[in-house]
Amino acid sequence: MAATLISPYVATDDVTLKEASALLAETGYPASVETLRRWCRKHNVPLVKHGRAHYASWTQIIKAHRDEIDRADGL
């Protein structure tokens, strides 16, 4: 019988807010770490703390970024 490994870390698309900020800077619509933290609260994106860094789903961050940029551009 095979043993299953139970790990608290699941393969996800989580990135640190610092990494997300650096990636979004390349889009031409940058967002600081604090802005991303505020958007995560506003759009109910869960933040998970591992060590000193806060992680969030990259997919959810780019959706929040899209919504905020559209709102700012009046779309």
All heavy atoms as a GROMACS GRO file, in nm:
protein
  590
    1MET      N    1   0.085  -0.116   0.000
    1MET     CA    2   0.000   0.000   0.000
    1MET      C    3   0.090   0.124   0.000
    1MET      O    4   0.187   0.131   0.073
    1MET     CB    5  -0.090  -0.001   0.124
    1MET     CG    6  -0.173   0.122   0.136
    1MET     SD    7  -0.275   0.122   0.282
    1MET     CE    8  -0.425   0.066   0.212
    2ALA      N    9   0.055   0.221  -0.083
    2ALA     CA   10   0.132   0.344  -0.093
    2ALA      C   11   0.093   0.440   0.019
    2ALA      O   12  -0.023   0.447   0.058
    2ALA     CB   13   0.108   0.410  -0.227
    3ALA      N   14   0.191   0.510   0.069
    3ALA     CA   15   0.166   0.611   0.172
    3ALA      C   16   0.142   0.746   0.104
    3ALA      O   17   0.203   0.778   0.002
    3ALA     CB   18   0.285   0.621   0.265
    4THR      N   19   0.052   0.822   0.159
    4THR     CA   20   0.024   0.955   0.105
    4THR      C   21   0.096   1.059   0.188
    4THR      O   22   0.100   1.050   0.310
    4THR     CB   23  -0.125   0.987   0.111
    4THR    OG1   24  -0.197   0.877   0.152
    4THR    CG2   25  -0.176   1.036  -0.016
    5LEU      N   26   0.150   1.154   0.121
    5LEU     CA   27   0.217   1.264   0.190
    5LEU      C   28   0.116   1.375   0.211
    5LEU      O   29   0.057   1.426   0.116
    5LEU     CB   30   0.335   1.315   0.107
    5LEU     CG   31   0.408   1.436   0.163
    5LEU    CD1   32   0.473   1.402   0.296
    5LEU    CD2   33   0.512   1.485   0.064
    6ILE      N   34   0.097   1.412   0.335
    6ILE     CA   35   0.007   1.524   0.365
    6ILE      C   36   0.095   1.645   0.392
    6ILE      O   37   0.173   1.647   0.485
    6ILE     CB   38  -0.081   1.493   0.487
    6ILE    CG1   39  -0.167   1.370   0.457
    6ILE    CG2   40  -0.167   1.613   0.522
    6ILE    CD1   41  -0.249   1.322   0.574
    7SER      N   42   0.082   1.743   0.306
    7SER     CA   43   0.164   1.862   0.317
    7SER      C   44   0.076   1.984   0.337
    7SER      O   45  -0.029   1.996   0.274
    7SER     CB   46   0.246   1.880   0.188
    7SER     OG   47   0.313   2.004   0.190
    8PRO      N   48   0.117   2.077   0.423
    8PRO     CA   49   0.038   2.199   0.441
    8PRO      C   50   0.051   2.294   0.321
    8PRO      O   51  -0.023   2.389   0.308
    8PRO     CB   52   0.098   2.262   0.566
    8PRO     CG   53   0.238   2.212   0.569
    8PRO     CD   54   0.233   2.074   0.509
    9TYR      N   55   0.147   2.268   0.233
    9TYR     CA   56   0.169   2.353   0.117
    9TYR      C   57   0.113   2.286  -0.007
    9TYR      O   58   0.155   2.177  -0.045
    9TYR     CB   59   0.318   2.383   0.100
    9TYR     CG   60   0.377   2.444   0.224
    9TYR    CD1   61   0.457   2.369   0.308
    9TYR    CD2   62   0.348   2.575   0.258
    9TYR    CE1   63   0.508   2.424   0.424
    9TYR    CE2   64   0.399   2.631   0.373
    9TYR     CZ   65   0.480   2.556   0.456
    9TYR     OH   66   0.530   2.610   0.570
   10VAL      N   67   0.018   2.350  -0.069
   10VAL     CA   68  -0.047   2.297  -0.187
   10VAL      C   69   0.002   2.376  -0.307
   10VAL      O   70   0.021   2.497  -0.298
   10VAL     CB   71  -0.201   2.310  -0.174
   10VAL    CG1   72  -0.270   2.258  -0.298
   10VAL    CG2   73  -0.248   2.237  -0.050
   11ALA      N   74   0.024   2.309  -0.417
   11ALA     CA   75   0.068   2.379  -0.538
   11ALA      C   76  -0.040   2.478  -0.582
   11ALA      O   77  -0.150   2.439  -0.618
   11ALA     CB   78   0.098   2.280  -0.648
   12THR      N   79  -0.010   2.604  -0.575
   12THR     CA   80  -0.104   2.709  -0.613
   12THR      C   81  -0.031   2.812  -0.698
   12THR      O   82   0.087   2.798  -0.726
   12THR     CB   83  -0.163   2.779  -0.490
   12THR    OG1   84  -0.057   2.843  -0.420
   12THR    CG2   85  -0.233   2.682  -0.398
   13ASP      N   86  -0.100   2.915  -0.735
   13ASP     CA   87  -0.037   3.022  -0.810
   13ASP      C   88  -0.003   3.141  -0.719
   13ASP      O   89  -0.001   3.254  -0.763
   13ASP     CB   90  -0.126   3.065  -0.927
   13ASP     CG   91  -0.255   3.134  -0.884
   13ASP    OD1   92  -0.296   3.117  -0.768
   13ASP    OD2   93  -0.314   3.205  -0.967
   14ASP      N   94   0.025   3.113  -0.594
   14ASP     CA   95   0.054   3.219  -0.498
   14ASP      C   96   0.187   3.287  -0.528
   14ASP      O   97   0.285   3.223  -0.565
   14ASP     CB   98   0.058   3.164  -0.355
   14ASP     CG   99  -0.079   3.129  -0.302
   14ASP    OD1  100  -0.179   3.158  -0.371
   14ASP    OD2  101  -0.086   3.074  -0.192
   15VAL      N  102   0.186   3.419  -0.513
   15VAL     CA  103   0.306   3.501  -0.526
   15VAL      C  104   0.308   3.597  -0.408
   15VAL      O  105   0.203   3.626  -0.348
   15VAL     CB  106   0.309   3.582  -0.658
   15VAL    CG1  107   0.320   3.492  -0.778
   15VAL    CG2  108   0.190   3.674  -0.669
   16THR      N  109   0.425   3.648  -0.375
   16THR     CA  110   0.431   3.750  -0.271
   16THR      C  111   0.379   3.880  -0.330
   16THR      O  112   0.380   3.899  -0.452
   16THR     CB  113   0.574   3.771  -0.218
   16THR    OG1  114   0.654   3.826  -0.323
   16THR    CG2  115   0.635   3.643  -0.166
   17LEU      N  116   0.336   3.968  -0.243
   17LEU     CA  117   0.288   4.098  -0.291
   17LEU      C  118   0.403   4.176  -0.357
   17LEU      O  119   0.382   4.249  -0.454
   17LEU     CB  120   0.227   4.178  -0.177
   17LEU     CG  121   0.099   4.119  -0.119
   17LEU    CD1  122   0.043   4.210  -0.010
   17LEU    CD2  123  -0.006   4.094  -0.226
   18LYS      N  124   0.524   4.156  -0.307
   18LYS     CA  125   0.641   4.222  -0.366
   18LYS      C  126   0.665   4.170  -0.508
   18LYS      O  127   0.692   4.247  -0.599
   18LYS     CB  128   0.764   4.198  -0.278
   18LYS     CG  129   0.886   4.272  -0.321
   18LYS     CD  130   0.999   4.253  -0.223
   18LYS     CE  131   1.123   4.328  -0.266
   18LYS     NZ  132   1.234   4.310  -0.173
   19GLU      N  133   0.655   4.037  -0.526
   19GLU     CA  134   0.670   3.980  -0.660
   19GLU      C  135   0.560   4.030  -0.754
   19GLU      O  136   0.587   4.064  -0.869
   19GLU     CB  137   0.665   3.827  -0.653
   19GLU     CG  138   0.784   3.763  -0.586
   19GLU     CD  139   0.762   3.615  -0.558
   19GLU    OE1  140   0.646   3.569  -0.547
   19GLU    OE2  141   0.864   3.544  -0.546
   20ALA      N  142   0.438   4.033  -0.703
   20ALA     CA  143   0.325   4.078  -0.785
   20ALA      C  144   0.345   4.224  -0.826
   20ALA      O  145   0.319   4.260  -0.941
   20ALA     CB  146   0.195   4.062  -0.708
   21SER      N  147   0.393   4.306  -0.735
   21SER     CA  148   0.417   4.447  -0.766
   21SER      C  149   0.521   4.460  -0.876
   21SER      O  150   0.504   4.540  -0.970
   21SER     CB  151   0.463   4.521  -0.640
   21SER     OG  152   0.490   4.655  -0.669
   22ALA      N  153   0.627   4.381  -0.870
   22ALA     CA  154   0.732   4.385  -0.972
   22ALA      C  155   0.677   4.338  -1.107
   22ALA      O  156   0.708   4.397  -1.211
   22ALA     CB  157   0.850   4.300  -0.930
   23LEU      N  158   0.596   4.234  -1.108
   23LEU     CA  159   0.537   4.184  -1.232
   23LEU      C  160   0.441   4.286  -1.294
   23LEU      O  161   0.439   4.305  -1.416
   23LEU     CB  162   0.467   4.051  -1.208
   23LEU     CG  163   0.558   3.932  -1.179
   23LEU    CD1  164   0.477   3.814  -1.128
   23LEU    CD2  165   0.636   3.893  -1.304
   24LEU      N  166   0.361   4.351  -1.210
   24LEU     CA  167   0.265   4.448  -1.260
   24LEU      C  168   0.333   4.575  -1.311
   24LEU      O  169   0.278   4.643  -1.397
   24LEU     CB  170   0.162   4.481  -1.153
   24LEU     CG  171   0.066   4.367  -1.118
   24LEU    CD1  172  -0.020   4.405  -0.998
   24LEU    CD2  173  -0.020   4.329  -1.237
   25ALA      N  174   0.452   4.605  -1.260
   25ALA     CA  175   0.524   4.722  -1.307
   25ALA      C  176   0.557   4.710  -1.455
   25ALA      O  177   0.564   4.810  -1.528
   25ALA     CB  178   0.652   4.741  -1.226
   26GLU      N  179   0.572   4.586  -1.503
   26GLU     CA  180   0.604   4.562  -1.644
   26GLU      C  181   0.484   4.587  -1.736
   26GLU      O  182   0.501   4.596  -1.857
   26GLU     CB  183   0.654   4.419  -1.662
   26GLU     CG  184   0.783   4.390  -1.588
   26GLU     CD  185   0.824   4.244  -1.596
   26GLU    OE1  186   0.767   4.169  -1.679
   26GLU    OE2  187   0.916   4.205  -1.521
   27THR      N  188   0.364   4.598  -1.680
   27THR     CA  189   0.244   4.617  -1.761
   27THR      C  190   0.224   4.762  -1.803
   27THR      O  191   0.141   4.790  -1.890
   27THR     CB  192   0.118   4.572  -1.686
   27THR    OG1  193   0.095   4.660  -1.575
   27THR    CG2  194   0.129   4.429  -1.639
   28GLY      N  195   0.294   4.854  -1.738
   28GLY     CA  196   0.269   4.995  -1.763
   28GLY      C  197   0.168   5.054  -1.666
   28GLY      O  198   0.141   5.173  -1.666
   29TYR      N  199   0.109   4.968  -1.584
   29TYR     CA  200   0.014   5.010  -1.480
   29TYR      C  201   0.063   4.955  -1.347
   29TYR      O  202   0.009   4.859  -1.294
   29TYR     CB  203  -0.127   4.956  -1.510
   29TYR     CG  204  -0.189   5.013  -1.634
   29TYR    CD1  205  -0.178   4.947  -1.755
   29TYR    CD2  206  -0.257   5.134  -1.630
   29TYR    CE1  207  -0.233   4.999  -1.870
   29TYR    CE2  208  -0.313   5.187  -1.745
   29TYR     CZ  209  -0.301   5.120  -1.865
   29TYR     OH  210  -0.356   5.173  -1.978
   30PRO      N  211   0.168   5.017  -1.291
   30PRO     CA  212   0.227   4.963  -1.168
   30PRO      C  213   0.134   4.978  -1.048
   30PRO      O  214   0.043   5.060  -1.047
   30PRO     CB  215   0.353   5.048  -1.150
   30PRO     CG  216   0.322   5.176  -1.221
   30PRO     CD  217   0.231   5.138  -1.336
   31ALA      N  218   0.159   4.893  -0.949
   31ALA     CA  219   0.086   4.898  -0.822
   31ALA      C  220   0.185   4.864  -0.712
   31ALA      O  221   0.255   4.762  -0.720
   31ALA     CB  222  -0.030   4.800  -0.822
   32SER      N  223   0.192   4.949  -0.612
   32SER     CA  224   0.283   4.926  -0.501
   32SER      C  225   0.231   4.811  -0.414
   32SER      O  226   0.116   4.768  -0.425
   32SER     CB  227   0.297   5.052  -0.416
   32SER     OG  228   0.175   5.076  -0.347
   33VAL      N  229   0.318   4.764  -0.326
   33VAL     CA  230   0.279   4.656  -0.234
   33VAL      C  231   0.161   4.701  -0.147
   33VAL      O  232   0.066   4.625  -0.127
   33VAL     CB  233   0.399   4.614  -0.146
   33VAL    CG1  234   0.357   4.517  -0.037
   33VAL    CG2  235   0.508   4.551  -0.233
   34GLU      N  236   0.164   4.823  -0.099
   34GLU     CA  237   0.054   4.872  -0.015
   34GLU      C  238  -0.076   4.884  -0.095
   34GLU      O  239  -0.184   4.855  -0.044
   34GLU     CB  240   0.091   5.006   0.049
   34GLU     CG  241   0.194   4.992   0.160
   34GLU     CD  242   0.152   4.892   0.267
   34GLU    OE1  243   0.035   4.893   0.312
   34GLU    OE2  244   0.236   4.809   0.304
   35THR      N  245  -0.066   4.925  -0.219
   35THR     CA  246  -0.185   4.932  -0.305
   35THR      C  247  -0.242   4.792  -0.326
   35THR      O  248  -0.363   4.772  -0.316
   35THR     CB  249  -0.150   4.996  -0.440
   35THR    OG1  250  -0.106   5.130  -0.417
   35THR    CG2  251  -0.270   4.998  -0.534
   36LEU      N  252  -0.154   4.696  -0.352
   36LEU     CA  253  -0.200   4.558  -0.369
   36LEU      C  254  -0.265   4.505  -0.243
   36LEU      O  255  -0.367   4.436  -0.249
   36LEU     CB  256  -0.084   4.467  -0.410
   36LEU     CG  257  -0.030   4.490  -0.551
   36LEU    CD1  258   0.091   4.401  -0.576
   36LEU    CD2  259  -0.137   4.466  -0.654
   37ARG      N  260  -0.210   4.538  -0.127
   37ARG     CA  261  -0.268   4.495   0.000
   37ARG      C  262  -0.410   4.554   0.015
   37ARG      O  263  -0.504   4.486   0.054
   37ARG     CB  264  -0.179   4.540   0.116
   37ARG     CG  265  -0.214   4.480   0.250
   37ARG     CD  266  -0.124   4.528   0.362
   37ARG     NE  267   0.016   4.535   0.328
   37ARG     CZ  268   0.102   4.433   0.339
   37ARG    NH1  269   0.059   4.316   0.380
   37ARG    NH2  270   0.229   4.447   0.308
   38ARG      N  271  -0.426   4.681  -0.022
   38ARG     CA  272  -0.556   4.747  -0.014
   38ARG      C  273  -0.655   4.683  -0.112
   38ARG      O  274  -0.770   4.656  -0.078
   38ARG     CB  275  -0.540   4.897  -0.042
   38ARG     CG  276  -0.666   4.977  -0.016
   38ARG     CD  277  -0.646   5.127  -0.036
   38ARG     NE  278  -0.625   5.158  -0.177
   38ARG     CZ  279  -0.509   5.201  -0.231
   38ARG    NH1  280  -0.404   5.218  -0.155
   38ARG    NH2  281  -0.500   5.228  -0.360
   39TRP      N  282  -0.609   4.656  -0.235
   39TRP     CA  283  -0.695   4.592  -0.334
   39TRP      C  284  -0.735   4.452  -0.290
   39TRP      O  285  -0.848   4.410  -0.315
   39TRP     CB  286  -0.625   4.585  -0.469
   39TRP     CG  287  -0.612   4.717  -0.540
   39TRP    CD1  288  -0.667   4.837  -0.503
   39TRP    CD2  289  -0.539   4.742  -0.659
   39TRP    NE1  290  -0.631   4.935  -0.593
   39TRP    CE2  291  -0.552   4.880  -0.691
   39TRP    CE3  292  -0.462   4.663  -0.743
   39TRP    CZ2  293  -0.493   4.937  -0.802
   39TRP    CZ3  294  -0.403   4.720  -0.854
   39TRP    CH2  295  -0.418   4.856  -0.883
   40CYS      N  296  -0.645   4.380  -0.226
   40CYS     CA  297  -0.677   4.245  -0.176
   40CYS      C  298  -0.791   4.252  -0.075
   40CYS      O  299  -0.884   4.171  -0.079
   40CYS     CB  300  -0.554   4.178  -0.117
   40CYS     SG  301  -0.436   4.120  -0.241
   41ARG      N  302  -0.785   4.350   0.014
   41ARG     CA  303  -0.895   4.367   0.112
   41ARG      C  304  -1.024   4.402   0.040
   41ARG      O  305  -1.130   4.345   0.068
   41ARG     CB  306  -0.860   4.476   0.212
   41ARG     CG  307  -0.768   4.433   0.323
   41ARG     CD  308  -0.763   4.534   0.436
   41ARG     NE  309  -0.726   4.667   0.391
   41ARG     CZ  310  -0.602   4.715   0.384
   41ARG    NH1  311  -0.501   4.639   0.422
   41ARG    NH2  312  -0.578   4.837   0.344
   42LYS      N  313  -1.017   4.495  -0.055
   42LYS     CA  314  -1.135   4.543  -0.126
   42LYS      C  315  -1.201   4.432  -0.209
   42LYS      O  316  -1.324   4.424  -0.216
   42LYS     CB  317  -1.096   4.659  -0.217
   42LYS     CG  318  -1.211   4.718  -0.296
   42LYS     CD  319  -1.163   4.836  -0.378
   42LYS     CE  320  -1.276   4.893  -0.462
   42LYS     NZ  321  -1.228   5.006  -0.545
   43HIS      N  322  -1.122   4.346  -0.272
   43HIS     CA  323  -1.172   4.242  -0.361
   43HIS      C  324  -1.178   4.104  -0.295
   43HIS      O  325  -1.194   4.004  -0.365
   43HIS     CB  326  -1.088   4.236  -0.488
   43HIS     CG  327  -1.099   4.360  -0.573
   43HIS    ND1  328  -1.197   4.377  -0.667
   43HIS    CD2  329  -1.025   4.474  -0.574
   43HIS    CE1  330  -1.183   4.495  -0.724
   43HIS    NE2  331  -1.078   4.557  -0.669
   44ASN      N  332  -1.163   4.102  -0.164
   44ASN     CA  333  -1.170   3.977  -0.087
   44ASN      C  334  -1.072   3.870  -0.135
   44ASN      O  335  -1.105   3.752  -0.145
   44ASN     CB  336  -1.312   3.920  -0.087
   44ASN     CG  337  -1.410   4.014  -0.022
   44ASN    OD1  338  -1.382   4.072   0.083
   44ASN    ND2  339  -1.524   4.033  -0.085
   45VAL      N  340  -0.950   3.913  -0.166
   45VAL     CA  341  -0.844   3.820  -0.203
   45VAL      C  342  -0.772   3.781  -0.074
   45VAL      O  343  -0.717   3.866  -0.006
   45VAL     CB  344  -0.744   3.885  -0.302
   45VAL    CG1  345  -0.630   3.790  -0.333
   45VAL    CG2  346  -0.815   3.930  -0.428
   46PRO      N  347  -0.775   3.652  -0.039
   46PRO     CA  348  -0.712   3.611   0.086
   46PRO      C  349  -0.560   3.627   0.081
   46PRO      O  350  -0.497   3.594  -0.020
   46PRO     CB  351  -0.750   3.464   0.101
   46PRO     CG  352  -0.830   3.427  -0.017
   46PRO     CD  353  -0.840   3.544  -0.109
   47LEU      N  354  -0.504   3.679   0.189
   47LEU     CA  355  -0.359   3.688   0.205
   47LEU      C  356  -0.315   3.582   0.304
   47LEU      O  357  -0.379   3.564   0.407
   47LEU     CB  358  -0.319   3.827   0.257
   47LEU     CG  359  -0.342   3.944   0.164
   47LEU    CD1  360  -0.307   4.074   0.234
   47LEU    CD2  361  -0.258   3.928   0.038
   48VAL      N  362  -0.207   3.514   0.270
   48VAL     CA  363  -0.152   3.411   0.357
   48VAL      C  364  -0.010   3.451   0.391
   48VAL      O  365   0.068   3.486   0.302
   48VAL     CB  366  -0.153   3.273   0.287
   48VAL    CG1  367  -0.091   3.167   0.375
   48VAL    CG2  368  -0.293   3.235   0.245
   49LYS      N  369   0.024   3.446   0.519
   49LYS     CA  370   0.157   3.486   0.561
   49LYS      C  371   0.243   3.362   0.583
   49LYS      O  372   0.208   3.273   0.658
   49LYS     CB  373   0.149   3.569   0.689
   49LYS     CG  374   0.281   3.630   0.727
   49LYS     CD  375   0.266   3.727   0.841
   49LYS     CE  376   0.400   3.791   0.869
   49LYS     NZ  377   0.393   3.887   0.976
   50HIS      N  378   0.356   3.357   0.512
   50HIS     CA  379   0.458   3.254   0.530
   50HIS      C  380   0.585   3.328   0.567
   50HIS      O  381   0.639   3.402   0.484
   50HIS     CB  382   0.480   3.172   0.403
   50HIS     CG  383   0.364   3.088   0.363
   50HIS    ND1  384   0.323   2.978   0.434
   50HIS    CD2  385   0.279   3.097   0.258
   50HIS    CE1  386   0.219   2.924   0.375
   50HIS    NE2  387   0.189   2.995   0.268
   51GLY      N  388   0.630   3.311   0.689
   51GLY     CA  389   0.747   3.388   0.733
   51GLY      C  390   0.709   3.534   0.742
   51GLY      O  391   0.610   3.569   0.804
   52ARG      N  392   0.786   3.618   0.677
   52ARG     CA  393   0.756   3.762   0.680
   52ARG      C  394   0.675   3.809   0.559
   52ARG      O  395   0.627   3.921   0.556
   52ARG     CB  396   0.887   3.841   0.683
   52ARG     CG  397   0.961   3.825   0.812
   52ARG     CD  398   1.084   3.910   0.813
   52ARG     NE  399   1.148   3.902   0.942
   52ARG     CZ  400   1.251   3.974   0.976
   52ARG    NH1  401   1.303   4.059   0.891
   52ARG    NH2  402   1.304   3.961   1.096
   53ALA      N  403   0.665   3.724   0.457
   53ALA     CA  404   0.600   3.765   0.333
   53ALA      C  405   0.453   3.727   0.331
   53ALA      O  406   0.413   3.624   0.385
   53ALA     CB  407   0.671   3.701   0.214
   54HIS      N  408   0.374   3.813   0.269
   54HIS     CA  409   0.232   3.784   0.246
   54HIS      C  410   0.216   3.735   0.103
   54HIS      O  411   0.267   3.796   0.010
   54HIS     CB  412   0.147   3.910   0.267
   54HIS     CG  413   0.129   3.944   0.410
   54HIS    ND1  414   0.216   4.027   0.477
   54HIS    CD2  415   0.036   3.905   0.499
   54HIS    CE1  416   0.176   4.039   0.602
   54HIS    NE2  417   0.067   3.965   0.618
   55TYR      N  418   0.141   3.626   0.088
   55TYR     CA  419   0.117   3.565  -0.042
   55TYR      C  420  -0.031   3.577  -0.078
   55TYR      O  421  -0.116   3.574   0.010
   55TYR     CB  422   0.153   3.416  -0.040
   55TYR     CG  423   0.301   3.388  -0.032
   55TYR    CD1  424   0.370   3.400   0.088
   55TYR    CD2  425   0.372   3.350  -0.145
   55TYR    CE1  426   0.505   3.375   0.096
   55TYR    CE2  427   0.508   3.324  -0.138
   55TYR     CZ  428   0.574   3.336  -0.017
   55TYR     OH  429   0.708   3.311  -0.011
   56ALA      N  430  -0.056   3.589  -0.208
   56ALA     CA  431  -0.194   3.592  -0.258
   56ALA      C  432  -0.193   3.522  -0.394
   56ALA      O  433  -0.089   3.506  -0.458
   56ALA     CB  434  -0.243   3.735  -0.272
   57SER      N  435  -0.310   3.484  -0.438
   57SER     CA  436  -0.325   3.417  -0.568
   57SER      C  437  -0.296   3.517  -0.680
   57SER      O  438  -0.358   3.623  -0.687
   57SER     CB  439  -0.467   3.363  -0.582
   57SER     OG  440  -0.494   3.331  -0.716
   58TRP      N  441  -0.202   3.481  -0.768
   58TRP     CA  442  -0.169   3.567  -0.881
   58TRP      C  443  -0.292   3.589  -0.969
   58TRP      O  444  -0.317   3.699  -1.016
   58TRP     CB  445  -0.054   3.506  -0.961
   58TRP     CG  446  -0.020   3.579  -1.086
   58TRP    CD1  447  -0.026   3.531  -1.212
   58TRP    CD2  448   0.025   3.715  -1.098
   58TRP    NE1  449   0.013   3.628  -1.303
   58TRP    CE2  450   0.045   3.742  -1.235
   58TRP    CE3  451   0.051   3.817  -1.006
   58TRP    CZ2  452   0.088   3.865  -1.282
   58TRP    CZ3  453   0.094   3.940  -1.053
   58TRP    CH2  454   0.112   3.963  -1.190
   59THR      N  455  -0.369   3.486  -0.989
   59THR     CA  456  -0.490   3.497  -1.070
   59THR      C  457  -0.586   3.600  -1.013
   59THR      O  458  -0.639   3.686  -1.085
   59THR     CB  459  -0.561   3.360  -1.081
   59THR    OG1  460  -0.469   3.265  -1.134
   59THR    CG2  461  -0.684   3.368  -1.169
   60GLN      N  462  -0.607   3.596  -0.882
   60GLN     CA  463  -0.698   3.691  -0.819
   60GLN      C  464  -0.640   3.832  -0.818
   60GLN      O  465  -0.713   3.930  -0.831
   60GLN     CB  466  -0.734   3.646  -0.679
   60GLN     CG  467  -0.820   3.521  -0.679
   60GLN     CD  468  -0.858   3.479  -0.539
   60GLN    OE1  469  -0.778   3.488  -0.446
   60GLN    NE2  470  -0.980   3.431  -0.524
   61ILE      N  471  -0.508   3.843  -0.804
   61ILE     CA  472  -0.445   3.976  -0.806
   61ILE      C  473  -0.461   4.040  -0.943
   61ILE      O  474  -0.495   4.158  -0.953
   61ILE     CB  475  -0.296   3.967  -0.766
   61ILE    CG1  476  -0.284   3.941  -0.617
   61ILE    CG2  477  -0.222   4.094  -0.805
   61ILE    CD1  478  -0.142   3.921  -0.569
   62ILE      N  479  -0.438   3.963  -1.051
   62ILE     CA  480  -0.449   4.027  -1.183
   62ILE      C  481  -0.594   4.061  -1.216
   62ILE      O  482  -0.619   4.158  -1.288
   62ILE     CB  483  -0.382   3.945  -1.295
   62ILE    CG1  484  -0.440   3.805  -1.307
   62ILE    CG2  485  -0.233   3.940  -1.277
   62ILE    CD1  486  -0.386   3.726  -1.426
   63LYS      N  487  -0.690   3.986  -1.163
   63LYS     CA  488  -0.830   4.022  -1.182
   63LYS      C  489  -0.863   4.152  -1.108
   63LYS      O  490  -0.932   4.239  -1.161
   63LYS     CB  491  -0.922   3.910  -1.136
   63LYS     CG  492  -0.921   3.790  -1.229
   63LYS     CD  493  -1.010   3.680  -1.177
   63LYS     CE  494  -1.007   3.558  -1.269
   63LYS     NZ  495  -1.090   3.449  -1.217
   64ALA      N  496  -0.814   4.165  -0.984
   64ALA     CA  497  -0.835   4.288  -0.908
   64ALA      C  498  -0.766   4.405  -0.978
   64ALA      O  499  -0.822   4.515  -0.988
   64ALA     CB  500  -0.782   4.272  -0.766
   65HIS      N  501  -0.646   4.382  -1.030
   65HIS     CA  502  -0.571   4.485  -1.102
   65HIS      C  503  -0.650   4.530  -1.225
   65HIS      O  504  -0.666   4.651  -1.249
   65HIS     CB  505  -0.434   4.428  -1.142
   65HIS     CG  506  -0.346   4.525  -1.214
   65HIS    ND1  507  -0.331   4.524  -1.350
   65HIS    CD2  508  -0.266   4.625  -1.167
   65HIS    CE1  509  -0.246   4.620  -1.385
   65HIS    NE2  510  -0.206   4.682  -1.276
   66ARG      N  511  -0.702   4.434  -1.301
   66ARG     CA  512  -0.784   4.466  -1.418
   66ARG      C  513  -0.903   4.553  -1.380
   66ARG      O  514  -0.929   4.656  -1.441
   66ARG     CB  515  -0.833   4.336  -1.482
   66ARG     CG  516  -0.930   4.356  -1.598
   66ARG     CD  517  -1.015   4.235  -1.623
   66ARG     NE  518  -1.096   4.205  -1.505
   66ARG     CZ  519  -1.148   4.085  -1.481
   66ARG    NH1  520  -1.125   3.984  -1.559
   66ARG    NH2  521  -1.223   4.066  -1.372
   67ASP      N  522  -0.975   4.513  -1.274
   67ASP     CA  523  -1.094   4.588  -1.231
   67ASP      C  524  -1.058   4.729  -1.186
   67ASP      O  525  -1.128   4.826  -1.219
   67ASP     CB  526  -1.164   4.514  -1.118
   67ASP     CG  527  -1.223   4.380  -1.162
   67ASP    OD1  528  -1.235   4.358  -1.286
   67ASP    OD2  529  -1.255   4.299  -1.074
   68GLU      N  530  -0.948   4.744  -1.112
   68GLU     CA  531  -0.908   4.876  -1.063
   68GLU      C  532  -0.860   4.966  -1.176
   68GLU      O  533  -0.891   5.085  -1.179
   68GLU     CB  534  -0.799   4.862  -0.956
   68GLU     CG  535  -0.850   4.800  -0.827
   68GLU     CD  536  -0.956   4.885  -0.759
   68GLU    OE1  537  -0.945   5.010  -0.759
   68GLU    OE2  538  -1.050   4.827  -0.702
   69ILE      N  539  -0.788   4.911  -1.273
   69ILE     CA  540  -0.742   4.992  -1.387
   69ILE      C  541  -0.859   5.032  -1.474
   69ILE      O  542  -0.869   5.147  -1.518
   69ILE     CB  543  -0.634   4.914  -1.468
   69ILE    CG1  544  -0.511   4.887  -1.381
   69ILE    CG2  545  -0.598   4.990  -1.594
   69ILE    CD1  546  -0.449   5.009  -1.318
   70ASP      N  547  -0.951   4.940  -1.497
   70ASP     CA  548  -1.073   4.974  -1.574
   70ASP      C  549  -1.151   5.084  -1.505
   70ASP      O  550  -1.199   5.177  -1.570
   70ASP     CB  551  -1.162   4.850  -1.592
   70ASP     CG  552  -1.110   4.755  -1.697
   70ASP    OD1  553  -1.014   4.790  -1.770
   70ASP    OD2  554  -1.166   4.642  -1.707
   71ARG      N  555  -1.166   5.074  -1.372
   71ARG     CA  556  -1.238   5.176  -1.297
   71ARG      C  557  -1.168   5.311  -1.308
   71ARG      O  558  -1.231   5.414  -1.331
   71ARG     CB  559  -1.252   5.135  -1.149
   71ARG     CG  560  -1.337   5.230  -1.066
   71ARG     CD  561  -1.333   5.198  -0.918
   71ARG     NE  562  -1.199   5.198  -0.862
   71ARG     CZ  563  -1.128   5.308  -0.836
   71ARG    NH1  564  -1.174   5.427  -0.862
   71ARG    NH2  565  -1.006   5.299  -0.784
   72ALA      N  566  -1.036   5.311  -1.296
   72ALA     CA  567  -0.959   5.436  -1.303
   72ALA      C  568  -0.965   5.498  -1.443
   72ALA      O  569  -0.964   5.620  -1.456
   72ALA     CB  570  -0.814   5.409  -1.263
   73ASP      N  571  -0.972   5.413  -1.545
   73ASP     CA  572  -0.980   5.462  -1.683
   73ASP      C  573  -1.122   5.496  -1.724
   73ASP      O  574  -1.145   5.540  -1.837
   73ASP     CB  575  -0.921   5.359  -1.780
   73ASP     CG  576  -0.770   5.350  -1.772
   73ASP    OD1  577  -0.707   5.440  -1.712
   73ASP    OD2  578  -0.714   5.251  -1.825
   74GLY      N  579  -1.218   5.471  -1.635
   74GLY     CA  580  -1.356   5.504  -1.664
   74GLY      C  581  -1.425   5.407  -1.759
   74GLY      O  582  -1.519   5.444  -1.829
   75LEU      N  583  -1.381   5.284  -1.760
   75LEU     CA  584  -1.441   5.184  -1.849
   75LEU      C  585  -1.552   5.109  -1.781
   75LEU      O  586  -1.567   5.092  -1.670
   75LEU     CB  587  -1.335   5.085  -1.899
   75LEU     CG  588  -1.224   5.148  -1.980
   75LEU    CD1  589  -1.121   5.043  -2.016
   75LEU    CD2  590  -1.279   5.210  -2.106
   0.00000   0.00000   0.00000
